[in-house]
């Protein structure tokens, strides 16, 4: 019902406000917040967006796109955390955006091969 949706929206806004406050408090600057969120979203969304513009070359199943976005986001976040786990900065000296993008590309390739293989076996 309308009231249930309104209540859920309010709860979601409160949770988002609390999360935003925690992120702002823990972050050193607005620039670092933009870097983290920009890197995570770029790694997660680049391949699916390219797939919509170039469907002849990049094709994803819905579950493949979901797994790609989830896995690349997680890898990017963990890679950002690696900066605080080691003395030398990021693992392998690799920026988190690139680590997430590599995972996204690998998942897209596997999903694309599987999709084309299934289509070829049907015909």
N, C-alpha and C positions, 0 to 999 in steps of 0.2 A: 504494500500500500504506500501511499504518498508519505505518511508519517514515518514509516519504517525507513524509507529511502532518505528522508530528511535527517533522521537520527543517525543513520550510517554515514551520511555525508559529514555531519558535525563531528562524529567520532574520528573519521578519516582526517578531517582538517586539524583536529587537536593532535592526533598522532604525527601528522606532517609538521605541525608547528613545533612540537617537542623535538622531533628529529632534526629539524632545521636549526633550532636553538643549540642542540648538542654539537652539531657539525660546526656551527659558527663559533662556539666557545672553544672547541678543541683545535680549530684550524688557526694557522698563523696569519693568514690573510685571505682576502677575497680572490686574489690571483690563484692561490693554491687550491681553493675550492673549485674554481673554474677549470683548473688543470685536471683535477681528479674526475669531476663529472664529465668534462669534455672528452677525456681519454676513454672513460668507461663507455659513454654513449657512442663515441665514434667507432670503437672496436666492435660494439654490439650491433650497430645499425648500418655500417658501411656496406657489407656484402648483401644484406636483404634489400637495401635501397638500390644498389647496382643491379640486383636481380630483377627488379621491376622495370628498370630502363633497358636492360639487355637480356630479355627472357630467352633469346635464342642460344646464348652462351652460358648463362648462369640460371639454373633452375633449382629451386628448393621445394621440398615438401613442407607442409605446415609444421609437422613435428621436427623436421630438420632445421627449419628457421628458428623454432623455439629453442631447441637444444643449442644451436649456434649462438643465439643471443644470450642465453643463460650461461653457457660455458665461457664464452669470451668475456662476459662481465665479471664472472667469478675469477678468472685468471688475471684479468686486469687489476681487480681489487687486491688479490693476493700479491701480485707483483708490486703494487704500491706499498703494501705492508712490508715487503721484503727489504725496503729501504731502512726500516727500523730494526730489522732482525740481523743485519750484517754491518760490518764496519765499512765495507767498500761501496755502499750504495745499493742500487738495484742488482738483482741476480743477473749474472752474465754481462753486466754493464748495459743491459737492454732496457729501454724505456717501456713502461707498462703498456702504452698504446700498441707498440709493435708486438709484444707478447700476446696480447688479446687478439690482435689482427691475424697473427700466425695461426692461432687456434681456430679462429673464425674461418680462415681460408681452408684449413685442413678439414674441418667439418663440412664446409660447402662442397669441397671436392669429393669427399666420401659420399655425401648425400646425392650429389649430382650423378656420380657414377652408378650408385644404386638405383636411382630413378631411371636413368637411361637403360640400365640392364633389365629392369623390370618391364619397361616398355618394349624392349627388343624381344624379350621372351614371350610376350603376349602375341606378337605378330608372326 
